[in-house]
Amino acid sequence: MNEPDLVQLLSPTGHRADPDAHPDLEARVAHLDAAALRELYRDMVLVRRFDTESTSLQRQGELGLFPQALGQEAAQVGSGRAMARQDYVFPSYREHGVAHVRGVDMVDVLRQFRGIDHGGWDPAEHNFHLYTLVIGSHTLHATGYAMGVQRDGLVGTGDPERDTAVVAYFGDGATAQGDTNEAFVFAAVNNAPLVLFCQNNQWAISEPTTKQSRVPIVERGRGFGVPSVRVDGNDVLACYAVTAEALERARTGGGPTFIEAYTYRMGAHTTSDDPTRYRSAAEEEEWRRRDPIDRLRLHLEQLGALDGEFLAEVEAQGEALGERLRREVRAMAAPSSGSMFEHVYATPHAGVEAERAWFAEYEALFVEEGTR
């Protein structure tokens, strides 16, 4: 099978692609002036600093585990910045860039990887759900939420402040999971306002995409009758444009879209993984030359829109973020054992309260025993 078309607006050398190749998509990024492009650059640099600092914290024993997003910054920042405030996100466990642009405190992201709670932010505050560790399970949750939005009359009203879309992020490995395939079925037949955003980073832990699918990943969406597009996941402009188009389709009642962001995981699957055991240094170097941050930086230089003062400002912000991560993560204390009874239900529950009371009495026995 021939390789599907790859949407690209910005080449690896930082040059803009032929504007006649994708005129509709070009129109969606026309408002991004030099100042806006610098903010996209800032986002990606800060997200990478978060990634490298968190990896160091795990190596120092401060985190139990950390999943790197190194190399995937353009896919996440570009798609995340295309969303409206009311849009709702269902992430997997690697969407640090999306969390950042949705306003989640990046320190809170690490509470889960510190092992002290299941997610340290209020999903309703940012319209950004808690991270999901079970591969692909959240795609069904996202589909159900999108169907609920649709039935609540928040789609196709013509009010840009009201019409809502839902985005589910997952990796190439998740496309082989049953839950994800069921999500495609329900999204398609219900015309759900859902964007299914797959970051194909080439490896599902140690399994390459060639062992996951006999056809390009983007073809899987088409098999369910979902409009599908493959975008250069290292091109922040293309990711922004493609996602903006899909979100507009969803909000106006046009139904779901499947986006395959063709990118690469430059780091390990998680900090417990050793990618040198299954992929070559030559492959890593080839993708390193397509680095998404370098690509935008080259473009800004060509525009004459990058100066030393801005770069120094971003570097200082990165240093401040790193220092704050180190300080606040190390200060995170283990939760009390009684906290397991919190956040079980949204409202008070007699059964949970009875169990809490019993457990408190049970714990007190050990305290009394220790004081004798």
C-alpha positions as CSV (number, residue, x, y, z in Angstrom):
1,M,0.0,0.0,0.0
2,N,1.2,3.5,-0.8
3,E,2.0,5.8,2.1
4,P,-0.8,8.3,2.7
5,D,-0.3,12.0,2.2
6,L,1.4,13.8,5.0
7,V,0.1,17.3,5.8
8,Q,3.1,19.6,6.3
9,L,3.1,23.4,6.5
10,L,6.7,23.8,7.9
11,S,9.6,21.7,6.6
12,P,12.4,20.3,8.9
13,T,14.6,23.2,7.7
14,G,12.0,25.7,8.9
15,H,10.8,26.8,5.5
16,R,7.1,27.2,4.8
17,A,5.6,24.7,2.4
18,D,3.9,25.5,-0.8
19,P,0.8,27.6,0.2
20,D,-1.2,26.2,-2.6
21,A,-0.8,22.6,-1.3
22,H,-3.2,23.1,1.6
23,P,-4.9,26.5,1.2
24,D,-7.7,25.7,3.7
25,L,-5.2,24.7,6.3
26,E,-3.0,27.7,5.6
27,A,-6.0,29.9,6.2
28,R,-6.3,28.4,9.7
29,V,-2.8,29.6,10.7
30,A,-2.8,32.9,8.9
31,H,-3.6,34.8,12.1
32,L,-0.5,33.3,13.9
33,D,1.9,36.3,13.6
34,A,5.5,36.4,14.8
35,A,4.4,37.0,18.4
36,A,2.1,34.0,18.4
37,L,4.8,31.8,16.8
38,R,7.2,32.9,19.6
39,E,4.6,31.8,22.2
40,L,4.3,28.4,20.5
41,Y,8.1,28.1,20.7
42,R,8.0,29.1,24.4
43,D,5.4,26.5,25.1
44,M,7.5,23.7,23.5
45,V,10.7,24.7,25.2
46,L,9.1,24.8,28.6
47,V,7.4,21.5,28.1
48,R,10.7,19.9,27.1
49,R,12.3,21.4,30.2
50,F,9.5,19.9,32.3
51,D,10.2,16.5,30.6
52,T,14.0,16.5,31.2
53,E,13.7,17.8,34.8
54,S,11.1,15.2,35.6
55,T,13.3,12.5,34.2
56,S,16.1,13.7,36.4
57,L,13.9,13.7,39.4
58,Q,12.9,10.1,38.7
59,R,16.6,9.1,38.4
60,Q,17.2,10.7,41.8
61,G,14.4,8.6,43.4
62,E,12.0,11.4,43.8
63,L,9.4,10.0,41.3
64,G,8.4,6.3,41.0
65,L,8.1,6.5,37.2
66,F,7.9,9.1,34.4
67,P,6.7,8.8,30.8
68,Q,8.7,11.1,28.5
69,A,7.2,13.1,25.7
70,L,10.5,14.2,24.3
71,G,10.1,14.9,20.6
72,Q,6.3,15.1,20.7
73,E,6.0,18.7,21.7
74,A,4.7,20.1,18.4
75,A,1.9,17.5,18.2
76,Q,0.7,18.4,21.7
77,V,1.2,22.1,21.8
78,G,-0.1,22.7,18.3
79,S,-3.3,20.7,18.8
80,G,-3.8,22.0,22.4
81,R,-3.5,25.6,21.3
82,A,-6.2,25.0,18.6
83,M,-8.8,24.3,21.2
84,A,-11.5,26.5,22.6
85,R,-11.9,27.0,26.4
86,Q,-15.1,24.9,26.5
87,D,-13.5,21.9,24.6
88,Y,-12.8,18.9,26.8
89,V,-9.7,16.8,26.8
90,F,-9.2,13.1,27.7
91,P,-5.4,12.5,27.8
92,S,-3.5,9.2,28.2
93,Y,-0.4,9.6,30.4
94,R,2.1,11.4,28.2
95,E,0.2,14.6,27.3
96,H,2.4,17.0,29.3
97,G,2.3,19.5,26.5
98,V,-1.5,19.5,26.3
99,A,-1.7,19.8,30.1
100,H,0.6,22.8,30.0
101,V,-1.4,24.7,27.4
102,R,-4.7,23.9,29.2
103,G,-3.3,25.7,32.3
104,V,-2.7,22.7,34.5
105,D,0.0,23.3,37.1
106,M,2.9,21.1,35.9
107,V,3.8,20.4,39.5
108,D,0.4,18.7,40.0
109,V,1.1,16.5,37.0
110,L,3.9,14.9,39.0
111,R,1.8,14.1,42.0
112,Q,0.6,10.9,40.3
113,F,4.2,9.9,39.3
114,R,5.3,10.6,42.9
115,G,2.7,8.1,43.9
116,I,0.7,10.3,46.3
117,D,-2.6,10.6,44.4
118,H,-4.3,9.8,41.1
119,G,-3.9,13.4,39.7
120,G,-3.4,16.6,41.4
121,W,-5.7,19.0,39.5
122,D,-9.4,19.6,39.2
123,P,-10.5,18.4,35.7
124,A,-13.4,20.8,35.6
125,E,-11.2,23.8,36.1
126,H,-9.2,23.1,32.9
127,N,-11.6,20.9,31.0
128,F,-8.7,18.4,31.1
129,H,-9.4,15.0,32.5
130,L,-7.0,13.1,34.8
131,Y,-4.2,11.0,33.2
132,T,-5.3,7.5,32.2
133,L,-2.8,4.7,32.6
134,V,-4.8,1.9,31.2
135,I,-4.0,1.9,27.4
136,G,-7.0,3.0,25.3
137,S,-9.7,2.8,28.0
138,H,-10.3,6.6,28.1
139,T,-11.2,6.7,24.4
140,L,-14.6,5.2,25.3
141,H,-14.9,7.7,28.1
142,A,-14.2,10.5,25.7
143,T,-16.8,9.1,23.2
144,G,-19.4,8.9,25.9
145,Y,-18.7,12.4,27.0
146,A,-18.9,13.6,23.4
147,M,-22.3,11.9,23.0
148,G,-23.4,13.6,26.2
149,V,-22.3,17.0,25.0
150,Q,-24.2,16.4,21.8
151,R,-27.4,15.4,23.6
152,D,-27.1,18.4,25.9
153,G,-27.5,20.7,22.9
154,L,-23.9,22.0,22.9
155,V,-23.2,21.2,19.3
156,G,-24.2,23.0,16.2
157,T,-25.9,26.0,17.9
158,G,-23.8,28.6,16.0
159,D,-22.6,30.1,19.3
160,P,-18.8,29.9,19.3
161,E,-18.8,30.3,23.1
162,R,-21.1,27.3,23.5
163,D,-20.4,24.8,20.8
164,T,-18.1,22.1,22.3
165,A,-15.8,19.4,21.0
166,V,-14.0,16.6,22.8
167,V,-10.5,15.4,22.1
168,A,-9.1,12.0,23.1
169,Y,-5.3,11.6,22.9
170,F,-3.7,8.2,22.6
171,G,-0.7,6.4,21.0
172,D,-0.3,4.1,18.1
173,G,-0.3,1.1,20.4
174,A,-3.8,2.0,21.7
175,T,-5.2,1.6,18.2
176,A,-4.8,-2.2,18.6
177,Q,-6.9,-2.1,21.8
178,G,-10.5,-3.2,21.8
179,D,-11.7,-0.1,23.7
180,T,-10.3,2.2,21.1
181,N,-11.9,0.3,18.2
182,E,-15.2,0.4,20.1
183,A,-14.8,4.1,20.5
184,F,-14.4,4.5,16.7
185,V,-17.6,2.5,16.2
186,F,-19.7,4.6,18.7
187,A,-18.2,7.9,17.6
188,A,-18.9,7.1,13.9
189,V,-22.5,5.8,14.2
190,N,-23.5,8.6,16.7
191,N,-21.8,11.4,14.7
192,A,-20.1,12.4,18.0
193,P,-18.3,15.7,18.3
194,L,-15.0,14.0,18.9
195,V,-11.4,14.3,17.7
196,L,-9.5,11.1,18.0
197,F,-5.9,12.3,18.2
198,C,-3.2,9.6,17.8
199,Q,0.4,10.4,18.3
200,N,2.1,7.7,16.3
201,N,5.6,7.9,17.8
202,Q,6.6,4.7,16.0
203,W,6.9,2.5,19.1
204,A,4.4,0.9,21.4
205,I,7.0,0.3,24.1
206,S,9.3,-2.0,22.1
207,E,6.8,-2.9,19.3
208,P,7.2,-1.0,16.0
209,T,4.1,0.1,14.1
210,T,4.9,-2.6,11.5
211,K,3.9,-5.2,14.1
212,Q,0.8,-3.3,15.1
213,S,-0.9,-2.8,11.8
214,R,-0.6,-4.0,8.2
215,V,-1.8,-0.7,6.9
216,P,-0.8,2.9,7.9
217,I,-2.5,3.8,11.2
218,V,-4.5,6.6,9.5
219,E,-6.4,4.0,7.5
220,R,-7.9,2.5,10.6
221,G,-10.1,5.5,11.1
222,R,-11.3,5.4,7.5
223,G,-12.3,1.7,8.0
224,F,-14.8,2.9,10.6
225,G,-16.1,5.7,8.3
226,V,-14.4,8.4,10.2
227,P,-12.7,11.2,8.2
228,S,-9.0,10.8,8.8
229,V,-5.8,12.7,8.2
230,R,-2.1,12.1,8.7
231,V,-0.2,15.2,9.8
232,D,3.5,15.8,10.3
233,G,3.6,15.6,14.1
234,N,6.8,17.5,14.3
235,D,5.3,20.5,12.6
236,V,3.5,22.7,15.1
237,L,1.7,24.7,12.5
238,A,0.3,21.7,10.7
239,C,-0.8,20.2,13.9
240,Y,-2.6,23.4,14.9
241,A,-4.3,23.7,11.5
242,V,-5.4,20.1,11.2
243,T,-6.8,20.1,14.7
244,A,-8.5,23.4,14.3
245,E,-10.3,22.1,11.2
246,A,-11.3,18.9,13.0
247,L,-12.6,20.8,16.0
248,E,-14.7,23.1,13.9
249,R,-16.2,20.1,12.2
250,A,-17.1,18.5,15.5
251,R,-18.5,21.7,17.1
252,T,-20.8,22.3,14.1
253,G,-22.3,18.8,14.0
254,G,-20.0,17.3,11.4
255,G,-19.0,14.4,13.6
256,P,-15.7,12.8,14.5
257,T,-12.3,13.1,12.9
258,F,-9.3,10.8,13.3
259,I,-5.8,12.5,13.3
260,E,-2.6,10.6,13.0
261,A,0.2,12.8,14.1
262,Y,3.3,11.1,12.6
263,T,6.0,11.8,15.1
264,Y,8.7,10.1,17.2
265,R,9.4,9.4,20.8
266,M,13.0,10.6,21.2
267,G,13.2,9.4,24.8
268,A,12.2,6.1,26.4
269,H,8.7,4.8,26.8
270,T,9.0,5.4,30.5
271,T,12.0,5.7,32.8
272,S,11.9,1.9,33.3
273,D,12.5,1.3,29.6
274,D,15.8,1.0,27.7
275,P,15.1,1.9,24.0
276,T,18.6,0.9,23.0
277,R,17.5,-2.7,23.3
278,Y,15.1,-2.4,20.4
279,R,15.9,0.6,18.1
280,S,19.1,1.8,16.5
281,A,21.1,4.9,17.1
282,A,20.9,5.7,13.4
283,E,17.1,5.8,13.6
284,E,17.2,8.1,16.6
285,E,19.6,10.4,14.8
286,E,17.4,10.6,11.7
287,W,14.5,11.7,13.8
288,R,16.6,14.1,15.9
289,R,17.2,16.0,12.7
290,R,13.5,16.6,12.6
291,D,13.3,18.0,16.1
292,P,10.1,20.1,16.3
293,I,11.6,22.8,18.5
294,D,14.6,23.3,16.1
295,R,12.2,23.4,13.2
296,L,10.2,26.3,14.6
297,R,13.3,28.1,15.8
298,L,14.8,28.0,12.3
299,H,11.5,29.4,11.0
300,L,11.5,32.3,13.5
301,E,15.1,33.0,12.6
302,Q,14.2,33.2,8.9
303,L,11.4,35.6,9.8
304,G,13.9,37.7,11.8
305,A,11.5,37.2,14.7
306,L,14.0,35.7,17.2
307,D,16.3,37.8,19.3
308,G,18.7,37.2,22.2
309,E,16.4,38.9,24.7
310,F,13.5,36.6,24.0
311,L,15.7,33.5,24.1
312,A,17.2,34.6,27.4
313,E,13.7,35.2,28.8
314,V,12.6,31.7,27.8
315,E,15.7,30.1,29.2
316,A,15.2,32.0,32.5
317,Q,11.6,30.7,32.6
318,G,12.9,27.2,32.0
319,E,15.4,27.5,34.9
320,A,12.6,28.8,37.2
321,L,10.4,25.9,36.2
322,G,13.1,23.4,36.9
323,E,13.9,24.9,40.3
324,R,10.2,24.9,41.2
325,L,9.7,21.3,40.2
326,R,12.7,20.2,42.2
327,R,11.6,22.1,45.3
328,E,7.9,21.3,45.3
329,V,8.2,17.6,44.3
330,R,10.7,17.0,47.2
331,A,8.3,18.7,49.6
332,M,5.4,16.4,48.6
333,A,4.5,14.3,51.6
334,A,2.8,10.9,51.5
335,P,-1.0,11.2,52.1
336,S,-2.6,9.8,55.2
337,S,-4.0,6.3,54.9
338,G,-7.5,7.8,55.6
339,S,-7.4,9.8,52.4
340,M,-8.3,6.7,50.5
341,F,-11.9,7.4,51.4
342,E,-11.9,10.9,49.8
343,H,-13.1,11.6,46.3
344,V,-14.8,8.1,46.0
345,Y,-18.1,9.7,45.1
346,A,-19.0,13.3,44.1
347,T,-21.4,13.6,47.1
348,P,-21.3,12.1,50.6
349,H,-22.0,8.4,50.8
350,A,-23.2,6.5,53.9
351,G,-21.3,3.4,53.0
352,V,-18.0,5.1,52.5
353,E,-18.5,7.1,55.7
354,A,-19.1,3.9,57.7
355,E,-16.0,2.4,56.2
356,R,-14.0,5.5,57.1
357,A,-15.2,5.4,60.7
358,W,-14.3,1.7,61.0
359,F,-10.9,2.2,59.5
360,A,-10.2,5.1,61.9
361,E,-11.0,2.8,64.9
362,Y,-8.8,0.1,63.4
363,E,-5.9,2.4,63.0
364,A,-6.3,3.7,66.5
365,L,-5.8,0.1,67.8
366,F,-2.2,0.2,66.5
367,V,-1.6,3.6,68.1
368,E,-2.8,2.4,71.4
369,E,-0.7,-0.8,71.1
370,G,2.4,1.3,70.4
371,T,1.9,3.5,73.5
372,R,1.6,0.6,76.0
